[in-house]
Amino acid sequence: MKKIIMTAISMLLVGFLAACGTDEKDSSSGQGADKEVLIMGTSADYPPFEYVDSAKGEEIIGFDVDLAKAIAEKLGYEVQVKDMDFNGLIPALETSQVDFVLAGMTPTDERKQNVDFSDVYYTASHMIVSKKDSGIESLEDLNGKTVGVQLASIQADKAEEIAETVDLTVENRNRIPELIQEILAGRFDAAIIEDTVAKGYFEMNEGIAGFTIEEDEQEAGSAIAFPKESDLTEEFNAELIKMKENGELEEIIVKWFDNK
């Protein structure tokens, strides 16, 4: 009888340890109660959409980050933000380095060949930025000038479009701060930057100013990008539509743009 009891206790102990091992494995692999983590690709040089406020820490913050986290929370996901150059964002989607991209990206026909997009969540305009004393006040004033743009951006396409009627030289840089620095150093006469972003840099650099280019509103709309055929596209878009209808999106817009 004693032998039978000891055998039964041993079997119960083995079963208990096995169960503990399974729970531990599930927890460490992100299953069970833990939320699935989605990687958001962005280019954190684009305030107020995404940037680092070094005075407050190293965390990437901004309108796009708040939007991503709000949608992800509704869907039961967590978000990890990954910073990279803007021209590397679509390749990162195509190679599964990130799950989605929120970076003030415009859903152009060319980009739609490689990735899928949500509905447009924000519409801005292009702005010509230059030194305050440059005398550049119209597109015609760019004749003979060197104009900087962010590589692979919608502003790069806009510069090429303007160059069809105005004799200008287009130069590319990876990051917006590089464009500002080139203007201040006199190597660029001007740059084309999204208006909301440009206004943020005006606050940091009193020596620059700009004017808005009149255009079709849809040319500068921003949308969320996903890999082709991703289930996340429909999931995110459904929540985005709800946020537009119930005013949540407008609240985030006011938070980041109302004082710009």
Phi, psi and omega per residue, in radians:
M1 nan -0.758 3.136
K2 -1.063 -0.675 -3.133
K3 -1.154 -0.683 -3.133
I4 -1.135 -0.760 3.140
I5 -1.082 -0.776 -3.133
M6 -1.107 -0.672 3.109
T7 -1.115 -0.731 -3.138
A8 -1.127 -0.736 3.121
I9 -1.090 -0.713 -3.138
S10 -1.093 -0.724 -3.136
M11 -1.145 -0.715 3.109
L12 -1.101 -0.700 -3.131
L13 -1.144 -0.732 3.120
V14 -1.095 -0.747 3.127
G15 -1.099 -0.710 3.141
F16 -1.119 -0.771 3.140
L17 -1.148 -0.652 3.118
A18 -1.122 -0.722 3.131
A19 -1.125 -0.722 3.115
C20 -1.087 -0.709 3.129
G21 -1.092 -0.697 3.133
T22 -1.145 -0.761 3.137
D23 -1.087 -0.709 -3.115
E24 -1.146 -0.684 -3.139
K25 -1.147 -0.768 -3.136
D26 -1.078 -0.719 -3.118
S27 -1.146 -0.751 -3.080
S28 -1.250 -0.395 -3.122
S29 -1.634 0.070 3.068
G30 1.519 0.166 -3.131
Q31 -1.585 -3.053 3.091
G32 1.257 -2.259 -3.041
A33 -1.333 -0.353 -3.106
D34 -1.214 2.480 3.105
K35 -1.393 2.602 3.057
E36 -1.221 2.383 -3.128
V37 -1.678 2.216 3.069
L38 -1.825 2.416 3.119
I39 -1.631 2.094 3.087
M40 -1.722 2.120 3.066
G41 -1.544 2.426 3.105
T42 -2.729 3.007 3.058
S43 -2.122 1.758 -2.923
A44 -1.403 0.886 3.091
D45 -2.259 0.445 -2.897
Y46 -2.272 1.017 -3.130
P47 -1.147 2.499 0.063
P48 -1.610 0.220 -3.139
F49 -1.213 -0.899 3.083
E50 -2.751 2.259 -3.115
Y51 -2.928 3.013 3.072
V52 -1.984 2.131 3.044
D53 -1.575 1.640 -3.034
S54 -1.066 -0.383 3.122
A55 -1.246 -0.356 -3.097
K56 -1.949 -0.158 -3.141
G57 2.522 -2.918 -3.082
E58 -1.864 0.042 -3.098
E59 -1.265 2.426 3.065
I60 -1.376 2.181 -3.106
I61 -2.217 3.059 3.051
G62 2.385 3.096 -3.109
F63 -1.003 -0.873 -3.119
D64 -1.093 -0.645 3.140
V65 -1.157 -0.783 3.109
D66 -1.089 -0.710 3.133
L67 -1.116 -0.793 -3.138
A68 -1.056 -0.801 -3.109
K69 -1.170 -0.629 3.135
A70 -1.142 -0.794 3.141
I71 -1.182 -0.772 -3.112
A72 -1.074 -0.704 3.134
E73 -1.074 -0.697 3.130
K74 -1.134 -0.523 -3.107
L75 -1.635 -0.066 3.109
G76 1.516 0.392 3.112
Y77 -1.911 2.838 2.908
E78 -1.928 2.730 -3.081
V79 -2.082 2.310 2.988
Q80 -2.019 2.191 -3.051
V81 -1.630 2.270 -3.134
K82 -2.064 2.109 -3.096
D83 -1.583 2.390 3.080
M84 -2.769 2.965 3.093
D85 -1.119 2.557 -3.063
F86 -1.002 -0.703 -3.089
N87 -1.233 -0.141 3.108
G88 -1.713 -0.024 -3.031
L89 -1.217 -0.842 3.139
I90 -1.152 -0.766 3.031
P91 -1.004 -0.598 3.111
A92 -1.147 -0.637 3.056
L93 -1.152 -0.762 -3.074
E94 -1.182 -0.456 -3.127
T95 -1.830 0.245 3.065
S96 1.082 0.460 3.045
Q97 -1.338 -0.463 3.087
V98 -2.341 2.755 -3.130
D99 -1.576 -0.528 3.089
F100 -2.768 2.890 -3.130
V101 -2.188 2.239 2.990
L102 -2.224 1.862 -3.036
A103 -2.713 0.643 -3.092
G104 1.035 0.606 -3.021
M105 -1.530 2.313 3.132
T106 -1.528 2.307 -3.111
P107 -1.400 1.294 -3.140
T108 -1.296 2.824 3.110
D109 -1.057 -0.649 3.135
E110 -1.119 -0.774 -3.140
R111 -1.187 -0.584 -3.133
K112 -1.133 -0.296 3.074
Q113 -1.227 -0.412 -3.038
N114 -1.966 -0.435 -3.111
V115 -2.464 2.887 3.057
D116 -1.778 2.728 -3.105
F117 -2.249 2.669 2.950
S118 -1.366 -3.108 2.951
D119 -1.119 2.782 3.059
V120 -1.158 2.303 -3.129
Y121 -1.878 -0.245 3.116
Y122 -2.761 2.448 3.137
T123 -2.134 2.252 3.124
A124 -2.214 -2.918 3.127
S125 -2.333 2.852 3.066
H126 -1.476 2.574 3.110
M127 -2.295 2.411 3.018
I128 -1.534 2.072 -3.087
V129 -1.922 2.359 3.112
S130 -2.699 3.090 3.036
K131 -1.128 2.602 -3.103
K132 -1.039 -0.561 -3.093
D133 -1.704 0.305 -3.046
S134 -1.308 -0.400 -3.079
G135 1.393 0.096 3.128
I136 -1.533 1.882 -3.088
E137 -2.247 -0.021 3.118
S138 -2.646 2.935 3.116
L139 -1.099 -0.601 -3.138
E140 -1.107 -0.489 3.137
D141 -1.233 -0.177 3.115
L142 -1.448 -0.061 3.138
N143 -1.016 2.157 -3.130
G144 1.403 0.091 -3.054
K145 -1.749 2.852 3.037
T146 -1.798 2.172 -3.046
V147 -2.078 2.264 -3.129
G148 -1.686 2.584 3.076
V149 -2.500 2.767 3.063
Q150 -1.354 2.318 -3.100
L151 -1.006 2.299 3.081
A152 1.230 0.214 -3.131
S153 -1.561 2.900 3.055
I154 -1.147 -0.460 3.095
Q155 -1.195 -0.508 3.066
A156 -1.134 -0.716 3.082
D157 -1.126 -0.697 -3.135
K158 -1.108 -0.679 3.137
A159 -1.113 -0.725 3.124
E160 -1.147 -0.611 3.099
E161 -1.143 -0.778 3.129
I162 -1.125 -0.633 -3.109
A163 -1.132 -0.239 3.092
E164 -1.250 -0.414 -3.130
T165 -2.107 -0.248 3.136
V166 -2.157 2.316 -3.120
D167 -1.370 1.642 3.129
L168 -2.387 2.809 3.096
T169 -1.840 2.254 -3.120
V170 -1.775 2.258 3.085
E171 -2.102 2.455 -3.133
N172 -1.829 2.534 2.975
R173 -2.402 2.754 -3.082
N174 -1.323 -0.593 -2.996
R175 -2.235 2.599 3.136
I176 -1.046 -0.770 3.121
P177 -0.998 -0.516 3.093
E178 -1.152 -0.658 3.108
L179 -1.116 -0.785 3.132
I180 -1.075 -0.761 -3.125
Q181 -1.116 -0.684 3.129
E182 -1.148 -0.627 3.076
I183 -1.147 -0.845 -3.108
L184 -1.113 -0.554 -3.141
A185 -1.452 -0.117 3.115
G186 1.470 0.117 3.127
R187 -1.433 -0.481 3.007
F188 -1.983 2.455 3.045
D189 -1.389 -0.550 -3.113
A190 -2.800 3.035 3.052
A191 -2.547 2.714 3.053
I192 -1.862 2.096 -3.062
I193 -2.383 2.597 3.078
E194 -1.028 2.434 -2.971
D195 -1.041 -0.769 -3.127
T196 -1.093 -0.688 3.121
V197 -1.199 -0.765 -3.127
A198 -1.028 -0.725 -3.118
K199 -1.078 -0.578 3.078
G200 -1.134 -0.656 3.117
Y201 -1.304 -0.473 3.058
F202 -1.055 -0.651 -3.120
E203 -1.167 -0.493 -3.117
M204 -1.605 -0.338 -3.077
N205 -2.355 1.749 -3.073
E206 -1.196 -0.275 -3.079
G207 -1.468 0.019 -3.131
I208 -2.106 2.718 3.123
A209 -2.657 -3.107 -3.127
G210 -2.981 3.071 3.076
F211 -2.423 2.652 -3.067
T212 -1.518 2.467 3.075
I213 -1.529 2.229 3.082
E214 -1.289 2.291 -3.073
E215 -2.849 3.074 3.047
D216 -1.134 2.245 -3.087
E217 -0.998 -0.602 -3.065
Q218 -1.237 -0.258 -3.093
E219 -1.143 -0.488 -3.044
A220 -2.077 0.409 3.101
G221 -1.263 2.569 3.139
S222 -1.893 2.457 3.138
A223 -2.462 2.877 3.120
I224 -1.527 2.308 -3.119
A225 -1.799 2.487 -3.134
F226 -2.367 2.785 3.014
P227 -1.076 2.677 3.094
K228 -0.971 2.344 3.076
E229 1.174 0.323 3.114
S230 -1.259 2.395 3.068
D231 -1.137 -0.407 -3.101
L232 -1.158 -0.470 -3.102
T233 -0.999 -0.908 -3.131
E234 -1.184 -0.694 -3.122
E235 -1.085 -0.888 -3.114
F236 -1.146 -0.727 -3.079
N237 -1.131 -0.659 3.124
A238 -1.063 -0.745 3.135
E239 -1.249 -0.611 3.102
L240 -1.079 -0.750 3.111
I241 -1.069 -0.753 3.117
K242 -1.074 -0.721 -3.123
M243 -1.168 -0.555 3.059
K244 -1.169 -0.719 -3.060
E245 -1.291 -0.641 -3.069
N246 -1.648 0.028 3.053
G247 1.603 -0.069 -3.122
E248 -1.134 -0.676 3.126
L249 -1.116 -0.740 3.140
E250 -1.074 -0.628 3.119
E251 -1.081 -0.727 3.129
I252 -1.201 -0.676 3.107
I253 -1.064 -0.806 3.140
V254 -1.078 -0.713 -3.136
K255 -0.994 -0.751 -3.000
W256 -1.739 -0.345 -3.026
F257 -2.099 -0.276 -3.021
D258 -1.085 -0.501 -3.101
N259 -1.752 0.222 -3.099
K260 -1.652 nan nan
